[in-house]
């Protein structure tokens, strides 16, 4: 590799790094899973496991988005989204 092409590769790598920016720190909560307000903007009644049942003394929530993978993604990002640990994050009527 010539000196000129080596310098060009370094400049290109720096340009890519500046464009992409630093990676989010491990454990950082961003975007949809930041809090229940953010979740409810996209999923108005929350997200839950396919076989989840709402724990309540009143009428159970059944209108949440049923998806094991979305629920797992939410829990990886922010375990506080399912405070009652019933398998439904940010449920609301």
DRENVOMAR-825312 format. One record per atom (N, C-alpha, C, O): residue number from 1; atom name; x, y, z. Coordinates in steps of 0.001 Angstrom, whole numbers, plus 500000, padded with zeros to 6 digits. Layout:
% DRENVOMAR-825312
<n: NUM, atom: CA, X: X, Y: Y, Z: Z> .
...
% end
This chain:
% DRENVOMAR-825312
<n: 1, atom: N, X: 500857, Y: 498839, Z: 500000> .
<n: 1, atom: CA, X: 500000, Y: 500000, Z: 500000> .
<n: 1, atom: C, X: 500899, Y: 501218, Z: 500000> .
<n: 1, atom: O, X: 501858, Y: 501286, Z: 500769> .
<n: 2, atom: N, X: 500603, Y: 502160, Z: 499161> .
<n: 2, atom: CA, X: 501422, Y: 503361, Z: 499102> .
<n: 2, atom: C, X: 501086, Y: 504260, Z: 500277> .
<n: 2, atom: O, X: 500042, Y: 504120, Z: 500915> .
<n: 3, atom: N, X: 501979, Y: 505169, Z: 500542> .
<n: 3, atom: CA, X: 501795, Y: 506104, Z: 501656> .
<n: 3, atom: C, X: 500535, Y: 506958, Z: 501440> .
<n: 3, atom: O, X: 499807, Y: 507263, Z: 502384> .
<n: 4, atom: N, X: 500301, Y: 507329, Z: 500192> .
<n: 4, atom: CA, X: 499156, Y: 508164, Z: 499854> .
<n: 4, atom: C, X: 497840, Y: 507417, Z: 500104> .
<n: 4, atom: O, X: 496908, Y: 507981, Z: 500678> .
<n: 5, atom: N, X: 497760, Y: 506153, Z: 499678> .
<n: 5, atom: CA, X: 496527, Y: 505391, Z: 499877> .
<n: 5, atom: C, X: 496329, Y: 505047, Z: 501352> .
<n: 5, atom: O, X: 495189, Y: 504943, Z: 501805> .
<n: 6, atom: N, X: 497400, Y: 504868, Z: 502103> .
<n: 6, atom: CA, X: 497298, Y: 504620, Z: 503548> .
<n: 6, atom: C, X: 496713, Y: 505823, Z: 504261> .
<n: 6, atom: O, X: 495871, Y: 505677, Z: 505147> .
<n: 7, atom: N, X: 497159, Y: 507024, Z: 503876> .
<n: 7, atom: CA, X: 496635, Y: 508251, Z: 504471> .
<n: 7, atom: C, X: 495163, Y: 508428, Z: 504112> .
<n: 7, atom: O, X: 494369, Y: 508878, Z: 504938> .
<n: 8, atom: N, X: 494801, Y: 508078, Z: 502894> .
<n: 8, atom: CA, X: 493403, Y: 508187, Z: 502465> .
<n: 8, atom: C, X: 492520, Y: 507234, Z: 503281> .
<n: 8, atom: O, X: 491390, Y: 507575, Z: 503632> .
<n: 9, atom: N, X: 493035, Y: 506058, Z: 503573> .
<n: 9, atom: CA, X: 492275, Y: 505093, Z: 504367> .
<n: 9, atom: C, X: 492048, Y: 505617, Z: 505776> .
<n: 9, atom: O, X: 490963, Y: 505445, Z: 506333> .
<n: 10, atom: N, X: 493056, Y: 506252, Z: 506358> .
<n: 10, atom: CA, X: 492920, Y: 506823, Z: 507700> .
<n: 10, atom: C, X: 491884, Y: 507940, Z: 507688> .
<n: 10, atom: O, X: 491032, Y: 508006, Z: 508573> .
<n: 11, atom: N, X: 491953, Y: 508809, Z: 506699> .
<n: 11, atom: CA, X: 490987, Y: 509911, Z: 506589> .
<n: 11, atom: C, X: 489578, Y: 509348, Z: 506435> .
<n: 11, atom: O, X: 488645, Y: 509858, Z: 507056> .
<n: 12, atom: N, X: 489404, Y: 508312, Z: 505626> .
<n: 12, atom: CA, X: 488089, Y: 507704, Z: 505435> .
<n: 12, atom: C, X: 487572, Y: 507095, Z: 506738> .
<n: 12, atom: O, X: 486392, Y: 507233, Z: 507059> .
<n: 13, atom: N, X: 488436, Y: 506432, Z: 507484> .
<n: 13, atom: CA, X: 488037, Y: 505820, Z: 508753> .
<n: 13, atom: C, X: 487608, Y: 506882, Z: 509761> .
<n: 13, atom: O, X: 486627, Y: 506693, Z: 510479> .
<n: 14, atom: N, X: 488332, Y: 507992, Z: 509820> .
<n: 14, atom: CA, X: 487968, Y: 509078, Z: 510728> .
<n: 14, atom: C, X: 486638, Y: 509692, Z: 510307> .
<n: 14, atom: O, X: 485806, Y: 510010, Z: 511156> .
<n: 15, atom: N, X: 486435, Y: 509857, Z: 509022> .
<n: 15, atom: CA, X: 485173, Y: 510418, Z: 508528> .
<n: 15, atom: C, X: 483999, Y: 509527, Z: 508903> .
<n: 15, atom: O, X: 482949, Y: 510030, Z: 509302> .
<n: 16, atom: N, X: 484156, Y: 508215, Z: 508782> .
<n: 16, atom: CA, X: 483095, Y: 507282, Z: 509151> .
<n: 16, atom: C, X: 482828, Y: 507362, Z: 510654> .
<n: 16, atom: O, X: 481669, Y: 507384, Z: 511069> .
<n: 17, atom: N, X: 483869, Y: 507406, Z: 511466> .
<n: 17, atom: CA, X: 483711, Y: 507477, Z: 512917> .
<n: 17, atom: C, X: 482987, Y: 508756, Z: 513323> .
<n: 17, atom: O, X: 482145, Y: 508728, Z: 514220> .
<n: 18, atom: N, X: 483297, Y: 509860, Z: 512684> .
<n: 18, atom: CA, X: 482638, Y: 511118, Z: 513008> .
<n: 18, atom: C, X: 481178, Y: 511115, Z: 512572> .
<n: 18, atom: O, X: 480328, Y: 511702, Z: 513241> .
<n: 19, atom: N, X: 480888, Y: 510463, Z: 511461> .
<n: 19, atom: CA, X: 479517, Y: 510397, Z: 510960> .
<n: 19, atom: C, X: 478649, Y: 509524, Z: 511855> .
<n: 19, atom: O, X: 477520, Y: 509888, Z: 512182> .
<n: 20, atom: N, X: 479176, Y: 508383, Z: 512244> .
<n: 20, atom: CA, X: 478420, Y: 507439, Z: 513062> .
<n: 20, atom: C, X: 478312, Y: 507937, Z: 514498> .
<n: 20, atom: O, X: 477253, Y: 507815, Z: 515113> .
<n: 21, atom: N, X: 479366, Y: 508484, Z: 515031> .
<n: 21, atom: CA, X: 479381, Y: 508965, Z: 516404> .
<n: 21, atom: C, X: 479714, Y: 507840, Z: 517359> .
<n: 21, atom: O, X: 479847, Y: 506687, Z: 516949> .
<n: 22, atom: N, X: 479848, Y: 508171, Z: 518628> .
<n: 22, atom: CA, X: 480207, Y: 507148, Z: 519606> .
<n: 22, atom: C, X: 479049, Y: 506195, Z: 519853> .
<n: 22, atom: O, X: 477882, Y: 506569, Z: 519737> .
<n: 23, atom: N, X: 479386, Y: 504978, Z: 520189> .
<n: 23, atom: CA, X: 478356, Y: 503983, Z: 520484> .
<n: 23, atom: C, X: 477736, Y: 504317, Z: 521837> .
<n: 23, atom: O, X: 478394, Y: 504882, Z: 522711> .
<n: 24, atom: N, X: 476466, Y: 503963, Z: 521997> .
<n: 24, atom: CA, X: 475794, Y: 504181, Z: 523278> .
<n: 24, atom: C, X: 476431, Y: 503284, Z: 524321> .
<n: 24, atom: O, X: 476750, Y: 502134, Z: 524020> .
<n: 25, atom: N, X: 476625, Y: 503769, Z: 525529> .
<n: 25, atom: CA, X: 477218, Y: 502940, Z: 526562> .
<n: 25, atom: C, X: 476328, Y: 501739, Z: 526870> .
<n: 25, atom: O, X: 475106, Y: 501812, Z: 526746> .
<n: 26, atom: N, X: 476949, Y: 500644, Z: 527270> .
<n: 26, atom: CA, X: 476195, Y: 499443, Z: 527590> .
<n: 26, atom: C, X: 475208, Y: 499762, Z: 528710> .
<n: 26, atom: O, X: 475560, Y: 500425, Z: 529686> .
<n: 27, atom: N, X: 473988, Y: 499292, Z: 528568> .
<n: 27, atom: CA, X: 472974, Y: 499530, Z: 529578> .
<n: 27, atom: C, X: 472221, Y: 500843, Z: 529402> .
<n: 27, atom: O, X: 471313, Y: 501141, Z: 530177> .
<n: 28, atom: N, X: 472586, Y: 501631, Z: 528394> .
<n: 28, atom: CA, X: 471890, Y: 502897, Z: 528169> .
<n: 28, atom: C, X: 470498, Y: 502623, Z: 527599> .
<n: 28, atom: O, X: 470334, Y: 501781, Z: 526717> .
<n: 29, atom: N, X: 469520, Y: 503329, Z: 528103> .
<n: 29, atom: CA, X: 468144, Y: 503167, Z: 527645> .
<n: 29, atom: C, X: 467834, Y: 504299, Z: 526685> .
<n: 29, atom: O, X: 467907, Y: 505472, Z: 527052> .
<n: 30, atom: N, X: 467488, Y: 503946, Z: 525451> .
<n: 30, atom: CA, X: 467209, Y: 504967, Z: 524451> .
<n: 30, atom: C, X: 465925, Y: 504660, Z: 523706> .
<n: 30, atom: O, X: 465421, Y: 503538, Z: 523756> .
<n: 31, atom: N, X: 465407, Y: 505642, Z: 523027> .
<n: 31, atom: CA, X: 464301, Y: 505463, Z: 522091> .
<n: 31, atom: C, X: 463033, Y: 504934, Z: 522700> .
<n: 31, atom: O, X: 462604, Y: 505384, Z: 523763> .
<n: 32, atom: N, X: 462430, Y: 503977, Z: 522025> .
<n: 32, atom: CA, X: 461125, Y: 503442, Z: 522377> .
<n: 32, atom: C, X: 461049, Y: 502928, Z: 523809> .
<n: 32, atom: O, X: 459993, Y: 503029, Z: 524433> .
<n: 33, atom: N, X: 462121, Y: 502388, Z: 524341> .
<n: 33, atom: CA, X: 462070, Y: 501722, Z: 525643> .
<n: 33, atom: C, X: 462549, Y: 502604, Z: 526791> .
<n: 33, atom: O, X: 462810, Y: 502092, Z: 527880> .
<n: 34, atom: N, X: 462673, Y: 503911, Z: 526582> .
<n: 34, atom: CA, X: 463173, Y: 504802, Z: 527632> .
<n: 34, atom: C, X: 462254, Y: 504808, Z: 528856> .
<n: 34, atom: O, X: 462729, Y: 504723, Z: 529988> .
<n: 35, atom: N, X: 460955, Y: 504907, Z: 528635> .
<n: 35, atom: CA, X: 459978, Y: 504909, Z: 529716> .
<n: 35, atom: C, X: 458616, Y: 504531, Z: 529132> .
<n: 35, atom: O, X: 458479, Y: 504363, Z: 527921> .
<n: 36, atom: N, X: 457612, Y: 504398, Z: 530000> .
<n: 36, atom: CA, X: 456296, Y: 503968, Z: 529512> .
<n: 36, atom: C, X: 455634, Y: 505002, Z: 528613> .
<n: 36, atom: O, X: 454851, Y: 504642, Z: 527734> .
<n: 37, atom: N, X: 455932, Y: 506268, Z: 528818> .
<n: 37, atom: CA, X: 455382, Y: 507290, Z: 527923> .
<n: 37, atom: C, X: 455864, Y: 507043, Z: 526498> .
<n: 37, atom: O, X: 455087, Y: 507139, Z: 525547> .
<n: 38, atom: N, X: 457157, Y: 506723, Z: 526353> .
<n: 38, atom: CA, X: 457718, Y: 506432, Z: 525029> .
<n: 38, atom: C, X: 457123, Y: 505158, Z: 524443> .
<n: 38, atom: O, X: 456794, Y: 505109, Z: 523258> .
<n: 39, atom: N, X: 456986, Y: 504132, Z: 525271> .
<n: 39, atom: CA, X: 456420, Y: 502863, Z: 524794> .
<n: 39, atom: C, X: 454984, Y: 503089, Z: 524327> .
<n: 39, atom: O, X: 454600, Y: 502622, Z: 523255> .
<n: 40, atom: N, X: 454191, Y: 503802, Z: 525126> .
<n: 40, atom: CA, X: 452776, Y: 503988, Z: 524804> .
<n: 40, atom: C, X: 452543, Y: 504858, Z: 523575> .
<n: 40, atom: O, X: 451456, Y: 504819, Z: 522998> .
<n: 41, atom: N, X: 453536, Y: 505641, Z: 523161> .
<n: 41, atom: CA, X: 453404, Y: 506390, Z: 521909> .
<n: 41, atom: C, X: 453330, Y: 505434, Z: 520724> .
<n: 41, atom: O, X: 452567, Y: 505649, Z: 519783> .
<n: 42, atom: N, X: 454131, Y: 504378, Z: 520784> .
<n: 42, atom: CA, X: 454163, Y: 503412, Z: 519682> .
<n: 42, atom: C, X: 453183, Y: 502259, Z: 519906> .
<n: 42, atom: O, X: 452554, Y: 501776, Z: 518965> .
<n: 43, atom: N, X: 453062, Y: 501826, Z: 521160> .
<n: 43, atom: CA, X: 452172, Y: 500715, Z: 521517> .
<n: 43, atom: C, X: 451223, Y: 501229, Z: 522603> .
<n: 43, atom: O, X: 451536, Y: 501109, Z: 523787> .
<n: 44, atom: N, X: 450074, Y: 501798, Z: 522232> .
<n: 44, atom: CA, X: 449205, Y: 502508, Z: 523173> .
<n: 44, atom: C, X: 448771, Y: 501717, Z: 524414> .
<n: 44, atom: O, X: 448499, Y: 502317, Z: 525454> .
<n: 45, atom: N, X: 448702, Y: 500405, Z: 524327> .
<n: 45, atom: CA, X: 448273, Y: 499613, Z: 525478> .
<n: 45, atom: C, X: 449397, Y: 498745, Z: 526031> .
<n: 45, atom: O, X: 449143, Y: 497832, Z: 526817> .
<n: 46, atom: N, X: 450640, Y: 499020, Z: 525628> .
<n: 46, atom: CA, X: 451793, Y: 498271, Z: 526113> .
<n: 46, atom: C, X: 452136, Y: 497085, Z: 525229> .
<n: 46, atom: O, X: 451483, Y: 496825, Z: 524218> .
<n: 47, atom: N, X: 453187, Y: 496369, Z: 525639> .
<n: 47, atom: CA, X: 453609, Y: 495151, Z: 524933> .
<n: 47, atom: C, X: 453756, Y: 494034, Z: 525949> .
<n: 47, atom: O, X: 454154, Y: 494268, Z: 527090> .
<n: 48, atom: N, X: 453432, Y: 492822, Z: 525530> .
<n: 48, atom: CA, X: 453525, Y: 491707, Z: 526457> .
<n: 48, atom: C, X: 453783, Y: 490399, Z: 525750> .
<n: 48, atom: O, X: 453713, Y: 490295, Z: 524525> .
<n: 49, atom: N, X: 454082, Y: 489407, Z: 526559> .
<n: 49, atom: CA, X: 454268, Y: 488057, Z: 526037> .
<n: 49, atom: C, X: 452945, Y: 487558, Z: 525465> .
<n: 49, atom: O, X: 451872, Y: 487993, Z: 525883> .
<n: 50, atom: N, X: 453033, Y: 486657, Z: 524524> .
<n: 50, atom: CA, X: 451840, Y: 486136, Z: 523853> .
<n: 50, atom: C, X: 450853, Y: 485535, Z: 524858> .
<n: 50, atom: O, X: 449646, Y: 485734, Z: 524719> .
<n: 51, atom: N, X: 451333, Y: 484815, Z: 525854> .
<n: 51, atom: CA, X: 450442, Y: 484147, Z: 526816> .
<n: 51, atom: C, X: 450312, Y: 484911, Z: 528135> .
<n: 51, atom: O, X: 449854, Y: 484341, Z: 529126> .
<n: 52, atom: N, X: 450702, Y: 486178, Z: 528169> .
<n: 52, atom: CA, X: 450641, Y: 486964, Z: 529405> .
<n: 52, atom: C, X: 449197, Y: 487263, Z: 529797> .
<n: 52, atom: O, X: 448321, Y: 487405, Z: 528944> .
<n: 53, atom: N, X: 448972, Y: 487353, Z: 531106> .
<n: 53, atom: CA, X: 447672, Y: 487733, Z: 531658> .
<n: 53, atom: C, X: 447911, Y: 488872, Z: 532634> .
<n: 53, atom: O, X: 448793, Y: 488784, Z: 533489> .
<n: 54, atom: N, X: 447142, Y: 489926, Z: 532514> .
<n: 54, atom: CA, X: 447271, Y: 491096, Z: 533375> .
<n: 54, atom: C, X: 446893, Y: 490731, Z: 534812> .
<n: 54, atom: O, X: 445852, Y: 490119, Z: 535047> .
<n: 55, atom: N, X: 447747, Y: 491110, Z: 535772> .
<n: 55, atom: CA, X: 447440, Y: 490921, Z: 537190> .
<n: 55, atom: C, X: 446713, Y: 492168, Z: 537671> .
<n: 55, atom: O, X: 447288, Y: 493254, Z: 537738> .
<n: 56, atom: N, X: 445467, Y: 491998, Z: 537996> .
<n: 56, atom: CA, X: 444670, Y: 493139, Z: 538437> .
<n: 56, atom: C, X: 443521, Y: 492664, Z: 539293> .
<n: 56, atom: O, X: 443090, Y: 491515, Z: 539199> .
<n: 57, atom: N, X: 443025, Y: 493567, Z: 540134> .
<n: 57, atom: CA, X: 441848, Y: 493226, Z: 540921> .
<n: 57, atom: C, X: 440579, Y: 493633, Z: 540179> .
<n: 57, atom: O, X: 439472, Y: 493259, Z: 540567> .
<n: 58, atom: N, X: 440753, Y: 494398, Z: 539114> .
<n: 58, atom: CA, X: 439613, Y: 494845, Z: 538305> .
<n: 58, atom: C, X: 439582, Y: 494126, Z: 536973> .
<n: 58, atom: O, X: 439878, Y: 492934, Z: 536887> .
<n: 59, atom: N, X: 439218, Y: 494869, Z: 535929> .
<n: 59, atom: CA, X: 439142, Y: 494304, Z: 534580> .
<n: 59, atom: C, X: 440550, Y: 494166, Z: 533999> .
<n: 59, atom: O, X: 441283, Y: 495154, Z: 533958> .
<n: 60, atom: N, X: 440946, Y: 492988, Z: 533555> .
<n: 60, atom: CA, X: 442296, Y: 492807, Z: 533009> .
<n: 60, atom: C, X: 442477, Y: 493486, Z: 531651> .
<n: 60, atom: O, X: 441541, Y: 493590, Z: 530858> .
<n: 61, atom: N, X: 443700, Y: 493942, Z: 531409> .
<n: 61, atom: CA, X: 444049, Y: 494536, Z: 530117> .
<n: 61, atom: C, X: 444274, Y: 493402, Z: 529121> .
<n: 61, atom: O, X: 445029, Y: 492469, Z: 529395> .
<n: 62, atom: N, X: 443622, Y: 493486, Z: 527974> .
<n: 62, atom: CA, X: 443785, Y: 492456, Z: 526937> .
<n: 62, atom: C, X: 444171, Y: 493071, Z: 525598> .
<n: 62, atom: O, X: 444392, Y: 492348, Z: 524626> .
<n: 63, atom: N, X: 444255, Y: 494395, Z: 525538> .
<n: 63, atom: CA, X: 444480, Y: 495085, Z: 524268> .
<n: 63, atom: C, X: 445950, Y: 495406, Z: 523999> .
<n: 63, atom: O, X: 446253, Y: 496138, Z: 523057> .
<n: 64, atom: N, X: 446859, Y: 494876, Z: 524803> .
<n: 64, atom: CA, X: 448281, Y: 495126, Z: 524594> .
<n: 64, atom: C, X: 448792, Y: 494386, Z: 523361> .
<n: 64, atom: O, X: 448180, Y: 493413, Z: 522920> .
<n: 65, atom: N, X: 449909, Y: 494844, Z: 522807> .
<n: 65, atom: CA, X: 450550, Y: 494186, Z: 521655> .
<n: 65, atom: C, X: 451193, Y: 492897, Z: 522127> .
<n: 65, atom: O, X: 452080, Y: 492928, Z: 522980> .
<n: 66, atom: N, X: 450770, Y: 491779, Z: 521598> .
<n: 66, atom: CA, X: 451286, Y: 490468, Z: 522011> .
<n: 66, atom: C, X: 452465, Y: 490074, Z: 521133> .
<n: 66, atom: O, X: 452303, Y: 489802, Z: 519944> .
<n: 67, atom: N, X: 453657, Y: 490047, Z: 521732> .
<n: 67, atom: CA, X: 454863, Y: 489686, Z: 520998> .
<n: 67, atom: C, X: 455962, Y: 489332, Z: 521995> .
<n: 67, atom: O, X: 456434, Y: 490186, Z: 522745> .
<n: 68, atom: N, X: 456361, Y: 488065, Z: 521991> .
<n: 68, atom: CA, X: 457434, Y: 487639, Z: 522884> .
<n: 68, atom: C, X: 458738, Y: 488378, Z: 522588> .
<n: 68, atom: O, X: 459468, Y: 488740, Z: 523511> .
<n: 69, atom: N, X: 459036, Y: 488606, Z: 521303> .
<n: 69, atom: CA, X: 460305, Y: 489256, Z: 520952> .
<n: 69, atom: C, X: 460301, Y: 490738, Z: 521342> .
<n: 69, atom: O, X: 461315, Y: 491239, Z: 521826> .
<n: 70, atom: N, X: 459186, Y: 491450, Z: 521144> .
<n: 70, atom: CA, X: 459122, Y: 492856, Z: 521564> .
<n: 70, atom: C, X: 459231, Y: 492975, Z: 523082> .
<n: 70, atom: O, X: 459917, Y: 493863, Z: 523588> .
<n: 71, atom: N, X: 458554, Y: 492079, Z: 523813> .
<n: 71, atom: CA, X: 458629, Y: 492102, Z: 525274> .
<n: 71, atom: C, X: 460067, Y: 491849, Z: 525735> .
<n: 71, atom: O, X: 460554, Y: 492533, Z: 526635> .
<n: 72, atom: N, X: 460745, Y: 490879, Z: 525130> .
<n: 72, atom: CA, X: 462135, Y: 490582, Z: 525490> .
<n: 72, atom: C, X: 463040, Y: 491778, Z: 525200> .
<n: 72, atom: O, X: 463929, Y: 492090, Z: 525992> .
<n: 73, atom: N, X: 462820, Y: 492438, Z: 524089> .
<n: 73, atom: CA, X: 463599, Y: 493625, Z: 523736> .
<n: 73, atom: C, X: 463370, Y: 494730, Z: 524776> .
<n: 73, atom: O, X: 464317, Y: 495395, Z: 525196> .
<n: 74, atom: N, X: 462136, Y: 494918, Z: 525179> .
<n: 74, atom: CA, X: 461815, Y: 495927, Z: 526191> .
<n: 74, atom: C, X: 462505, Y: 495609, Z: 527513> .
<n: 74, atom: O, X: 463042, Y: 496506, Z: 528162> .
<n: 75, atom: N, X: 462494, Y: 494352, Z: 527912> .
<n: 75, atom: CA, X: 463102, Y: 493971, Z: 529189> .
<n: 75, atom: C, X: 464629, Y: 494083, Z: 529155> .
<n: 75, atom: O, X: 465253, Y: 494409, Z: 530164> .
<n: 76, atom: N, X: 465225, Y: 493810, Z: 527988> .
<n: 76, atom: CA, X: 466684, Y: 493998, Z: 527874> .
<n: 76, atom: C, X: 467043, Y: 495473, Z: 528012> .
<n: 76, atom: O, X: 468077, Y: 495812, Z: 528587> .
<n: 77, atom: N, X: 466200, Y: 496343, Z: 527490> .
<n: 77, atom: CA, X: 466480, Y: 497777, Z: 527513> .
<n: 77, atom: C, X: 466147, Y: 498407, Z: 528864> .
<n: 77, atom: O, X: 466868, Y: 499289, Z: 529328> .
<n: 78, atom: N, X: 465049, Y: 497957, Z: 529504> .
<n: 78, atom: CA, X: 464597, Y: 498632, Z: 530713> .
<n: 78, atom: C, X: 463640, Y: 497729, Z: 531494> .
<n: 78, atom: O, X: 462445, Y: 497690, Z: 531201> .
<n: 79, atom: N, X: 464155, Y: 497015, Z: 532472> .
<n: 79, atom: CA, X: 463333, Y: 496082, Z: 533260> .
<n: 79, atom: C, X: 462234, Y: 496789, Z: 534045> .
<n: 79, atom: O, X: 461259, Y: 496152, Z: 534444> .
<n: 80, atom: N, X: 462371, Y: 498088, Z: 534273> .
<n: 80, atom: CA, X: 461379, Y: 498844, Z: 535020> .
<n: 80, atom: C, X: 460064, Y: 499049, Z: 534291> .
<n: 80, atom: O, X: 459110, Y: 499560, Z: 534877> .
<n: 81, atom: N, X: 459993, Y: 498663, Z: 533025> .
<n: 81, atom: CA, X: 458764, Y: 498840, Z: 532261> .
<n: 81, atom: C, X: 457664, Y: 497872, Z: 532690> .
<n: 81, atom: O, X: 456486, Y: 498144, Z: 532461> .
<n: 82, atom: N, X: 458024, Y: 496758, Z: 533304> .
<n: 82, atom: CA, X: 457035, Y: 495782, Z: 533787> .
<n: 82, atom: C, X: 457149, Y: 495715, Z: 535305> .
<n: 82, atom: O, X: 457720, Y: 494774, Z: 535855> .
<n: 83, atom: N, X: 456602, Y: 496718, Z: 535969> .
<n: 83, atom: CA, X: 456752, Y: 496834, Z: 537426> .
<n: 83, atom: C, X: 456079, Y: 495710, Z: 538186> .
<n: 83, atom: O, X: 456601, Y: 495267, Z: 539208> .
<n: 84, atom: N, X: 454929, Y: 495232, Z: 537716> .
<n: 84, atom: CA, X: 454229, Y: 494174, Z: 538443> .
<n: 84, atom: C, X: 454639, Y: 492775, Z: 537993> .
<n: 84, atom: O, X: 454115, Y: 491779, Z: 538492> .
<n: 85, atom: N, X: 455559, Y: 492706, Z: 537067> .
<n: 85, atom: CA, X: 456144, Y: 491431, Z: 536590> .
<n: 85, atom: C, X: 455079, Y: 490414, Z: 536152> .
<n: 85, atom: O, X: 455134, Y: 489235, Z: 536504> .
<n: 86, atom: N, X: 454112, Y: 490912, Z: 535373> .
<n: 86, atom: CA, X: 453061, Y: 490025, Z: 534886> .
<n: 86, atom: C, X: 453245, Y: 489652, Z: 533424> .
<n: 86, atom: O, X: 452381, Y: 489003, Z: 532834> .
<n: 87, atom: N, X: 454374, Y: 490061, Z: 532832> .
<n: 87, atom: CA, X: 454631, Y: 489724, Z: 531436> .
<n: 87, atom: C, X: 454096, Y: 490756, Z: 530454> .
<n: 87, atom: O, X: 454106, Y: 490533, Z: 529243> .
<n: 88, atom: N, X: 453622, Y: 491904, Z: 530986> .
<n: 88, atom: CA, X: 453115, Y: 492976, Z: 530139> .
<n: 88, atom: C, X: 453802, Y: 494273, Z: 530566> .
<n: 88, atom: O, X: 453716, Y: 494676, Z: 531726> .
<n: 89, atom: N, X: 454476, Y: 494915, Z: 529633> .
<n: 89, atom: CA, X: 455192, Y: 496165, Z: 529916> .
<n: 89, atom: C, X: 454296, Y: 497352, Z: 529554> .
<n: 89, atom: O, X: 453756, Y: 497415, Z: 528449> .
<n: 90, atom: N, X: 454146, Y: 498271, Z: 530473> .
<n: 90, atom: CA, X: 453431, Y: 499542, Z: 530243> .
<n: 90, atom: C, X: 451976, Y: 499345, Z: 529841> .
<n: 90, atom: O, X: 451458, Y: 500072, Z: 528994> .
<n: 91, atom: N, X: 451313, Y: 498353, Z: 530452> .
<n: 91, atom: CA, X: 449914, Y: 498141, Z: 530112> .
<n: 91, atom: C, X: 449049, Y: 499301, Z: 530585> .
<n: 91, atom: O, X: 449255, Y: 499858, Z: 531663> .
<n: 92, atom: N, X: 448092, Y: 499642, Z: 529762> .
<n: 92, atom: CA, X: 447058, Y: 500587, Z: 530162> .
<n: 92, atom: C, X: 445814, Y: 500317, Z: 529353> .
<n: 92, atom: O, X: 445885, Y: 499797, Z: 528239> .
<n: 93, atom: N, X: 444717, Y: 500657, Z: 529890> .
<n: 93, atom: CA, X: 443415, Y: 500389, Z: 529277> .
<n: 93, atom: C, X: 443204, Y: 501215, Z: 528051> .
<n: 93, atom: O, X: 442158, Y: 501114, Z: 527411> .
% end
